[in-house]
Amino acid sequence: MSSLINSAMSGLSAAQAALSTTGNNISNYNVAGYSRQTAILAQAQSTLNGGSYYGNGVTVTGVNREYDAFITAQLRGASAQSSATSTQYQQISNIDNMLSTSSSNLSSTLQDFFTNLQNVVSNADDPSARQTLLGKADGLVNQFQVTDQYLRSMDSSVNTSISASVDQINGYARQIANLNQQISKLTGAGAGAEPNGMLDQRDQLVNELNKLVGVTVSQQDGSYNLSLANGTSLVNGANASQLVAMASSSDPSRTTVGYVDAKAGNVEIPEKLIASGSLGGLLSFRSENLDAARNRLGQLAMTFADSFNSQHKAGVDSNGDAGKDFFSFGGPTVISNSKNSSATTLSAQLKDSSAVQATDYNVSYDGSNWNVTRLSDNTSVKATAGTDPDSGQPTLSFDGLQVNISGTPGAKDSFTVKPVANAVVNMDVVITDEAKIAAAAEAGGASDNRNAQKLLDLQTKKVVNGNSTLSQAYASLVSEVGNNTSALKTTSATQDNLVTQLSNRQQSVSGVNLDEEYGALQQFQQYYMANAQVLQTASAIFNALIGIRG
């Protein structure tokens, strides 16, 4: 009799555990990161009686968390890549919209400037035509600077976003390390039973961290160890490492990512090693898209202003004086790497604007030779060594630039040469007096327009790299940004579809299906009632036996 009662009681307990687990699944249906749980039932040990083993009911061996580590790892990898491409696409879309949808863009302003220059050609001695040209020149410079300032603001925004991302990464790493510690303690206290709720919390935090910066996850003694793709450790058991947003050693105006080392301090992580997650997308956008757009704009401004100045100085103004510079613009700049071992400095000057490329350069010394690398495509550039006739300093000449070297360099010293980075921000119209416009050729009169015609001819000359007109160069910039935006849009959509497919697979294992849970709820309810009926039967038999004895 006791065996029947014990079996019924164990069944009631098992049914209650199953109902409780099912109810918990239903209540957590909308909780992000929740993994469906299942009560695991097993036969209780049988009892030998009269040569036969009789069952003693059921026992609850645990509550399993439905989880597939392989699918989860696949989903994390796809999510990190999707986050990177999505971030890069969103950022470059802003540039694309600015260049292509503005009602008053640089192309129309440049065209307007040359249209009014045509009026000067037609009426070289008309002060109003000349004055209007100066106004249009101011408008053109302003449009250059508005476009440049937009790109500079995006650069500043990227710096801010990198700093914010690093703070979030550090926060997630600390929380995951803390959960590792708690899970370890609770698993020990539960004799190996895992705290499923905390496991879900930890996985959800890892997923959020993974969207910021792709991480590799390994498991040791129930704890997660997390690292970046380059091997930099973020979490090791209960210990969390710290990343830091720091000024780049090659360019202090750029915020980059490093890690804190107990002995070496802040150690910079090469940006190419952070390629996934939204942080990787930001870094890729800056190096692949934003830098290119800024340099293309700077190249256009420098080439236009320098070629216009050169031709303007070949003419004569209304006073019979030789023409002077019409525009001013910023020249090349050089930044010394903060890790350089020597006090050597480099300076750069423009020699041929038509040969200047839309890129920055890395100039490094290997102990015996100087090496020049074009950063836009990481190709080596042949530099011609020489000596500056004025200062006597050794020089390197490449791509329309001359770099002067002052001091004795140390091995591994490096410098970043920016030919056009400040061309627009320092651009201005130098001439304010319409009489100073050198429209005439040498020895020409006030109505002579021969030099003005040559200035107008610059509109159709291939002055940019010797293969593009000014309008073509701007159109090429717009086209390049548009093509990159379109390609990233397609890639982003493809990655999103992959994430959706893997997420559906993951949810088929770990997700809560209300229809299934409702069916299980009815099943376990009947299971409970059936065991209650067994208990009621045992009670009736027991009462009957007591009655017979009485």
Disulfide bonds with the S-S distance in Angstrom:
none
